[in-house]
């Protein structure tokens, strides 16, 4: 059983509601609220006349309470009210569930069921109209459009005087429109728009009324509806509104989109109407009467055609409006839009016609502007300004083209001259028109400058001077001021050339001087001011009047405070050049140095002055050389390098400086300068010549490695040339001195392979190679070069010398020693006959090699060869005596075998003694060396009784040495 207090509270609330509905005032307020209600909202606020504090209850509890109240014996009117509130609670619960995303899709089923039951239980009952309204709403929210439409139809049929009729008709029309039942929708929309006052559906109803007619192909009637809608939306007075967006800003924000869409659909209708284009708009408003916003229809249609790239149609629309409304405030804007369309459509001929017409019609002094606002003028001013400038510039370009025709023609015709004059007159007209329209404009001086130029081009120098003067001196900091001021001087000079009267010439010459003075005073920073102010100084300098040039230049620097930096530089240039011309190089140097500190290093003039500074110092060095003061000259050259390192003269200075340092034997300083020269000028021809100087300087400082490198570089310039052959040899020798065996070896090898002549040097290179490989222990490569030595001597012919024979003998004995080694290493073994045969063959080979050595007749190697031959024979005798004995010999047989060996060995021993004696006999002729000594030693062993007298030999040797 429900709590009684809750039940009582529900009854009280119902009674209060009933009471409030009886009260006439409350009924009026309730009706007003009902009229504002829609299917999507209901007013559930309690009566403002009753202040009751009610406890908060859950919707489900409240709904249950209401159901219990309905079971009580209460008036039917109260029950009807409670049923409505129960239905509302059902809807609220469904809406809340839908908003909260409660699982399921039929949120309103219970509400629909409850509402249907209430209506069916009480047919024709009080409040059923409200229940049907809520039922239609529930169906709509559930997405059941057909059921919602049926509920609306039933409500309209059963309760034709219900308070929701406007909204119901609107919703009905929307459903019918969505179902393409346009005729029926039109009837409902007509019901909606029948009442305007307090009708929230009036604007949208009119819009959809027009659309329904449009869908029914009743275009004229549709346009009437849309026009009525525009009349309703655009109620405020306006002016200076040129675009639809500007118009939209004048109406409530909620209606702005509707306004735009209305213009869009009207534009669509106008675009394909039978009249076509602007005529269709004109025909419509001829029927309906002109509206203040008509021009926006023209604009919208023109933009529509433009988007479709129907440029000609767009132009025609704008043109139609201008023709019908030539004095309309928007005509100037439509004329501008017409030019824009012609630009986009690329119609240059029509565009130029429109531009000329626009300028003539809407220039600011024309009658069109008599009754127009300043705001309108301000909007079009940038367009007109740009257009007048364009027309003027085009005319100016055309005039210049005609001027070129006249200038290039050998005999220009009178027609050509007239055409040129007319073109410049037209140019002047447009420039003057701009000045009259915008006299105080920030660009008026610029236009005046162009006007003056046009007069200058037609040789109307007096008029040109008039306007150039205004541009130059009427206002400060004009961007064309300096150009105009200088052009004023040129115009005056041209005018002077035209004059023939002496007084006129004198008068205008004074005026010209004043213009120059004004130019220097006002535009002293202009580069041309230097030219103007230095005229007189330059004249003296060009005439060779150096003393006068110096006088005026120094006077200007010392006494004229108005001189600009450029003017001072010009004066210093004259001073420097004059001193140089007068051969006062020290003073010239000082002047050029003053100039350099005033210039950016990137400027061309800086480079020129830098060169003059270097030249003035170089001349001082030349004077020092002529006086024999080489150190002083070197100091001058060093100053060029320090003060003018970027000057081309620095090349000569550095080269000369290095040369004179070598001459003064300042080797290290010379080397530094020569190196720097090669770094700075690697591709200059002198850099190659410096290699010899560098090699020489390094040799003088005993820096052998560096000297050799440069000698090698000199050779590498012409590696096959006889000119550089000696450099390669010197490089090899110098590498040897430096201890760089690798580079020395490479250099000797290249020399030996490259330069077969002269033979003597080539063989020395071969000898060097053999020695390098000997020291490296590379026997194979050494033997290659030893063979080369022997071969070279054999082929020497007339070039054969003691040295070549010596080198060949040295090489030869090397091979003999190899044969000797093989002989010595071969032992006599059993069977003796076989091993002895091999031994004898090796003996013959060794003897042949030593005999080759002997054939050269070189004493050093002859004594050695003789000694070795004796040693061979002696060794063979010894080897025989020391050879193996056959096995199984008894004592007697062994003794006999030994006797046989001795018989074989003694002849070889005798030969050894004879050869050694032959060798030692050389000492009797004054020759003595280690190999003769070795022969003495060998003889002391072979013939000790005769030669083993050491003390005597020592004494003889002592005496020999």
KOLTORLUM-346909 format. One record per residue (C-alpha): residue in one letter; x, y, z. Coordinates in steps of 0.02 Angstrom, whole numbers, plus 50000, padded with zeros to 5 digits. Each point is the difference from the previous one (the first is absolute). Layout:
AXYZ ...
REM end
This chain:
X500005000050000 X500745016649948 X500465012350134 X498465010650035 X500975016150006 X500654997249824 X498264995949941 X499295015550080 X501375010449926 X499574993549827 X498175004050024 X500425017250062 X501095003249852 X498624994549885 X498715010850089 X501155014949996 X500224997749814 X498134998849977 X499725015650102 X501285009549905 X499184995249836 X498335007050063 X500775016850036 X499795011049844 X501705008450014 X500884983550028 X499084992949850 X500625014549891 X501794997250056 X499844981349973 X499335002749825 X501465011149958 X501214986850062 X499084986649902 X500165010249841 X501885000950024 X500144981350031 X500554987949865 X500034981449983 X501755000150074 X499615010050157 X498645001450133 X499795012550140 X499894990550164 X500265015050115 X498765001950145 X498875014950009 X500945015750053 X498525004250114 X500264984850111 X501564998550106 X500084982250064 X501584991250059 X499864982249933 X501194985950041 X501104993849859 X499384983449929 X500664987649873 X499024999849835 X499514981950026 X499315003650173 X499085015149939 X499274990249854 X499424986250117 X499215013050113 X499075007649854 X499334982949950 X499304997450176 X499205017149996 X499144995449838 X499164985850097 X499215012350121 X498305007849984 X500515017149936 X499335011449865 X500314994549821 X500845016649960 X501324996550132 X500234982249936 X500285006849824 X501335011550068 X500854985850093 X499954988649847 X500915013649902 X501315001450134 X500234981250005 X500265000349812 X501265014050019 X500944989950131 X500044985249881 X500745011149865 X501265007550118 X500594982950056 X500174994549817 X500965015649954 X501164997750148 X500304981949953 X500385005149821 X501195013650056 X500894988350122 X500214986849867 X499044986650093 X500044983749901 X498524997849883 X499265009549855 X498175001850047 X500165013050134 X498265007149975 X499014983949992 X499355001750178 X499595018349975 X499104996149837 X499074985750081 X499505010650149 X499425014649893 X499034988549883 X499154991550147 X499525016550081 X499265006449838 X499084983849965 X499344998750179 X499295017449993 X499485003849820 X499475017849978 X500595003750175 X500665016450062 X501875002149963 X500054987049864 X500675013349882 X501525001550110 X500184981150011 X499914998549810 X501315013849986 X501154990350116 X499644983849905 X500495008349836 X501575006250082 X500424982750070 X499774992049829 X501095013449922 X501394997350128 X499854981349974 X500245002849813 X498284993549954 X499545013849880 X498434991949931 X499264997550175 X500515017750048 X499145006649843 X498434989950042 X499975007250177 X500175017649929 X498594996949876 X498884993150139 X500405014650112 X499585012549863 X498404990749956 X499374997050178 X500605016450075 X500005013149862 X500125013950129 X501504992950092 X501395011650057 X501334991149898 X499245002849829 X501425010649926 X501324987750050 X498934985249949 X499725007249827 X501875003549985 X500474982350054 X498684992949886 X500695010349855 X501774994350036 X499504981849996 X499015002449840 X501465009449920 X501214986150048 X498794987949917 X500005011149843 X498135003650023 X500365018149956 X498225005549964 X499384993850170 X501545007250084 X499655016749916 X498255000350077 X500714997350174 X501395012949973 X498645012149943 X499104996950166 X501625003550092 X500365016749913 X498205005850009 X500425008150166 X501585010450022 X499865007350173 X500744989450141 X500324986249873 X501714991950027 X499744989749842 X499645014649886 X501745002249923 X500384981849977 X498214997149943 X500185013149864 X501664992449947 X499264982549987 X498435007049919 X501125007049863 X500944983549986 X498374990549984 X499495011249856 X501744998149925 X499834981150009 X498325001749915 X500895010249862 X499015015450046 X501555011049991 X499145016949994 X498924996050154 X501554992950086 X500935016349967 X498535009550076 X500154989550160 X501865002450007 X499825018649971 X498725000950143 X501254990950109 X501385012449955 X498785014250039 X499704992150169 X501844996950037 X500715016649937 X499005012750098 X501385011750058 X500495015249899 X501724998649923 X501255008749890 X501794996849944 X499634981349998 X500844992549848 X500004981450031 X498844986550066 X501184996550144 X499915018150053 X498104999149991 X499974984150104 X500885009150140 X498505011750018 X498744986450046 X499904987950148 X501304986349995 X498684986349994 X499305006949837 X501675002749910 X500114982749926 X498185000949945 X500385016549914 X501454992649904 X499044984549949 X498545010549940 X501145009949886 X500774983649941 X498354992349947 X499425016149919 X501655000649904 X499714982349942 X498275004549935 X500615015949915 X501444990549918 X498854989349892 X498465010849985 X499345003749824 X500555018250004 X501754994650049 X501315008250109 X499755017850057 X498415001649897 X499174986850108 X500385010050157 X499375015949918 X498414991449942 X499654993250174 X500205016650086 X499035008849864 X498554988850052 X500295001050187 X500725017350012 X501795005050033 X500784995650166 X501485008450084 X500934983549998 X499694996249815 X501815003449957 X500514985450112 X499024988349884 X501025006649855 X501614997750097 X499534982350052 X499554995249822 X501615007749933 X501034990150126 X499024984249957 X500455001849816 X501805003850048 X500134984050100 X499344990649849 X501315008949891 X498605007949901 X500985016349994 X498995008349863 X498364996650091 X500755006950159 X500545015949910 X498265001849923 X499174998850171 X501105013750073 X499785010449844 X498104998350006 X499955006850176 X501155014749958 X498975004449846 X498364999650099 X500755008950150 X501425011249938 X499945011250153 X499764986150129 X501314999950140 X500414982149951 X500265003649815 X501825004450025 X500284983750092 X499094990149866 X501085008349869 X501514994350098 X499294982350009 X499725000549813 X501865003849975 X500464985850118 X498954987949897 X500825005849839 X501704997050079 X499524982450052 X499254996549829 X501525007149911 X499125012849892 X501375013349984 X499165010849869 X498355001550095 X500965002050161 X500965015049935 X498365007949939 X499234997450171 X501535007350086 X499935015649894 X498125001550030 X500224997150187 X501355013350015 X498955012749903 X498374996250092 X500604997850178 X501515011350017 X499705009450161 X499645016749917 X498614992649892 X498135004150030 X499704982150057 X500735004050171 X498955015550033 X498744991050111 X501074985450058 X500694997450174 X501825001550048 X499974981750050 X499554995349822 X501455010449938 X501184991950124 X499504982649942 X500345003749818 X501535011250024 X501304985849998 X499224993049841 X499945016849913 X501765004350058 X500724983749933 X499025001749839 X500565017849964 X501794994950033 X499834985049887 X499255010449859 X501355013150023 X501384987250001 X499284991049848 X499895016549909 X501775004150054 X500624983349936 X499085002849836 X500775017249985 X501724993050033 X499724986949866 X499515013449876 X501515010150053 X501124985249961 X499224998849828 X500425018249968 X501754998150071 X500434984649897 X499265006449837 X501265007949884 X498735012649940 X498504999650118 X498405005649918 X498935014150060 X498644987250042 X501214990650112 X500505015850090 X498195005150021 X499564982850067 X501415001350127 X499465017450055 X498194994450018 X500544984950101 X500985010850121 X498545012150012 X498874985350043 X501284994550130 X500025017350076 X498105000250001 X499894984250104 X501375005650120 X499155017050019 X498334991250028 X500774989950141 X500725015850079 X498315008849991 X499124985150079 X501304997050135 X500915016650025 X500594996150175 X500284981649975 X501624992550059 X500404994649822 X499565016449916 X501825005249997 X500444983749915 X498695003349867 X500625017849981 X501734992849971 X499354989149858 X499085015149929 X501645009549998 X500864985349917 X498705000149861 X500365018449967 X501874996350003 X499794986449870 X499135012249882 X501385012950027 X498815011750092 X501395003650123 X499255015450079 X498414990750050 X501054985050053 X501075011350110 X498435007450079 X499334983250060 X501714992750042 X500295014850113 X498344997350090 X500394981650029 X501775003750056 X499685013950124 X498155000650050 X500164987050137 X501364991450100 X500594982249971 X499064997149839 X500614983449926 X500155008249829 X500695016250070 X501824997049958 X499574993249828 X498885014949967 X501325012350063 X501314992449886 X498774999349854 X499675018450034 X501865003349971 X499974989849840 X498425008949940 X500815016950032 X501564994649906 X498924994449853 X499065016450006 X501655009549996 X500494990449845 X498395005949915 X500255018350043 X500815012149879 X499825016650089 X501525004650104 X498995008150141 X498864984950008 X501504988450002 X500815010050140 X498405000550101 X499674981549982 X501814995650035 X499855008950167 X498414990350030 X500924983949958 X501345004050129 X498635003050129 X499224983149958 X501694991750025 X500255008950165 X498264994750056 X500364982249947 X501614999450102 X499175007950150 X498414989449999 X500664983849928 X501794999550058 X499904981350033 X499554996649820 X501494992549907 X499755012449860 X500315014650118 X501834995449991 X499955002549813 X499105016650017 X501125007250135 X501604993549919 X499675007349828 X501265014050018 X501294989250086 X499854986549867 X500185012649861 X501705005850065 X500574982350026 X499504994549824 X500925014849927 X501604995050091 X499955015150114 X500484989450149 X500535014350114 X498345008949974 X499054983650024 X500954997550164 X499655017850052 X498114998849974 X499864982650070 X500945004350160 X499005016050018 X498384990249986 X500564987650132 X500605013250121 X498715013949981 X498334993349941 X499014992250145 X498594995049882 X501044987149911 X499294982550008 X501044984550023 X499944996549814 X500575017849962 X501474998150119 X500464983649918 X499935008049830 X501175013750060 X501204987450076 X500004990349836 X500515015549906 X501345003550130 X500694982349992 X499974999149811 X500805017049984 X501434995650118 X500274983849905 X500055009249834 X501265012150075 X501064984950058 X499775004450183 X499644981950043 X500115001650189 X498645013450003 X498974989849877 X500124985150117 X499385010350147 X498505006449901 X499524982749940 X500124993250177 X498795013350060 X498804995049863 X500054981450038 X499345001950177 X498435008149929 X499524985749885 X499204983250018 X501214986649939 X498684993049883 X499855015949896 X500865001149832 X500685017350040 X500864992950153 X500914987749888 X500565013949883 X500675010850139 X500814984950080 X500934997149837 X500565018249994 X500644998550179 X501004984649952 X500675008749844 X500595015150100 X500964988850121 X500704989549857 X500685015649919 X500885004250164 X500794982649998 X500605002849822 X500815016250054 X500874990850143 X500674986749880 X500675013449884 X500905007450152 X500724982950046 X498994999150162 X499404982249982 X499444997950181 X498985015849986 X499234993349839 X499584983650087 X499165010050140 X498955009249871 X499494983649919 X499514993450172 X498915015450028 X499064996249839 X499654982450064 X499425007050166 X498995014949941 X499324993949833 X499974981050008 X498574998849875 X500795011049867 X500654991849840 X501615009850029 X500304989250153 X500524986049880 X501455010049930 X500455006650171 X500094982850078 X501014992949857 X501235014450000 X500134999450188 X500474981649997 X501265003049861 X500895013950093 X499994990050162 X500924986249907 X501205012749933 X500325005950178 X500184981750055 X498555001350122 X499554982249960 X498644996550130 X499065016149964 X500154996549815 X499314982550023 X498495006950096 X499605012449863 X500234987349861 X498844987850087 X498685013250029 X500115005049817 X499694982149945 X498504998450117 X499225016349941 X500374997849815 X500114981349967 X499555001649816 X501085014949959 X501484997049882 X501205007550128 X499514986650127 X500884987249890 X501565010749988 X500055001250189 X500344981450018 X501825002549954 X500155014450121 X499224989850139 X501134985149966 X501515011450001 X499465008350163 X499714983450085 X501694993849943 X500815015450075 X499154996450166 X500424981349985 X498174995450003 X500364985749880 X498304991650003 X499085015949950 X501325004349872 X499844982749922 X498095001549995 X500095016149901 X501354993149884 X498864985349967 X498555011949967 X501045009849875 X500404983849909 X498184994450003 X499495015449899 X500914992449848 X500404982150049 X500704994949830 X500965015949968 X501885002049995 X499735016850087 X499394991850160 X501114984249995 X501295007550114 X498655005050124 X499494981950021 X501804994950032 X500225014250125 X498384995050084 X500634982250020 X501655005850071 X499135012250116 X498814986650062 X501554989850042 X500695014650099 X498325001350091 X500104981550043 X498414996549904 X500594983849919 X498264995849934 X499815016249900 X501834999249947 X499744982249935 X498455005349904 X500875014949924 X501564990049946 X498894986349928 X498995012749897 X501615008049942 X500784983549949 X498474995049899 X499675017349926 X501705007149952 X501184987449915 X501135014549954 X501235005750053 X500584982450034 X501155004550144 X498565007450103 X498824986149952 X501264987050061 X500225009650162 X498114998850023 X500104981349967 X501424998650125 X498955009750129 X498574988049973 X501134984850024 X500695007350161 X498275003950069 X499444982149970 X501644993450072 X499685009750159 X498214993850002 X500574982049976 X498984998349841 X501214989149900 X498884997149851 X499705018449965 X501825004250034 X500564987149873 X498785007749873 X500895016750015 X501734992050001 X499584991549837 X499415017049935 X501715007350046 X500924986249906 X498855001649850 X500165019049996 X501904999050000 X500004986949864 X498925011549890 X500905016050047 X501095000749846 X500915016549993 X499175005350163 X500884986150095 X501075007150139 X501034994550148 X498465003150107 X498884989449892 X501294986050002 X500205001850187 X498114998450028 X499914985249880 X501484991650089 X499165002950166 X498424992149933 X500964985849919 X500934995050156 X498364998650090 X499454986249883 X501754992050012 X499824999550189 X498324991449982 X500844986749893 X501404998950130 X498714997350136 X499204985849904 X501714992149971 X500475001550184 X498374992650061 X500164984549891 X500904985850093 X500974985449925 X499124983950044 X500074981949947 X500034995049864 X501375012849981 X500034999949811 X498205005749989 X500115013650132 X501685005849935 X499255002149826 X498655011350071 X501285009350102 X501085002749846 X498515007049904 X499655012650139 X501855004150000 X499945004049816 X498465011050022 X500785009950141 X501645001949904 X499025006349848 X499115013250104 X501615005950082 X500835000749831 X498595011649943 X500425011250146 X501834999349955 X499565005149823 X499465017350059 X501785003350062 X499415009250155 X501384997950129 X498854999650151 X499014985649930 X501464991849908 X500944996950163 X498434993450078 X499654988749852 X501794993550002 X499894996550183 X498354990949982 X500684989449855 X501474994950108 X498804996450141 X498964989049885 X501484989549950 X500594998950179 X498274994950059 X499884986649866 X501674992850057 X499425000550181 X498324992449955 X500874985749912 X501074996550151 X498495001150114 X498834989749893 X499224983850062 X501054983849997 X499264984149930 X499434987350128 X500944983850031 X501785006049960 X501374992950105 X501395010850063 X501124997549849 X498585002949878 X499485015650091 X501785006649995 X500084996749814 X498315008649975 X500645015450093 X501535000349890 X498884999949846 X498975014450070 X501565010150035 X500574997449821 X498335006849943 X499985014550125 X501795006449982 X499775007149823 X498515010450062 X501005006050150 X501425004949885 X498795009849891 X499365008850156 X501775004750052 X500395006549826 X498455010849991 X500265007150177 X501805004049957 X499425008649843 X498835010250107 X501295005050132 X501235005249865 X498845014949966 X500605007350163 X501725001649925 X499255012249875 X499245010850138 X498294991950010 X499414993550164 X498264995950065 X499104987750109 X499984986449866 X501885000949976 X500124998650188 X498844985049994 X501154991949869 X501495002950115 X499044991450139 X499554985449889 X501824998149945 X500575000550179 X499024984150024 X500414992149834 X501855004650003 X500345004450181 X501874999249984 X499945013349870 X498565011050045 X499634997550184 X501025014750061 X498725010650083 X501135013050075 X500825003649834 X498335001549913 X499405011850132 X501515011149979 X499775000249812 X498185004150017 X500415013750123 X501215007149878 X498744998249859 X498685009650096 
REM end
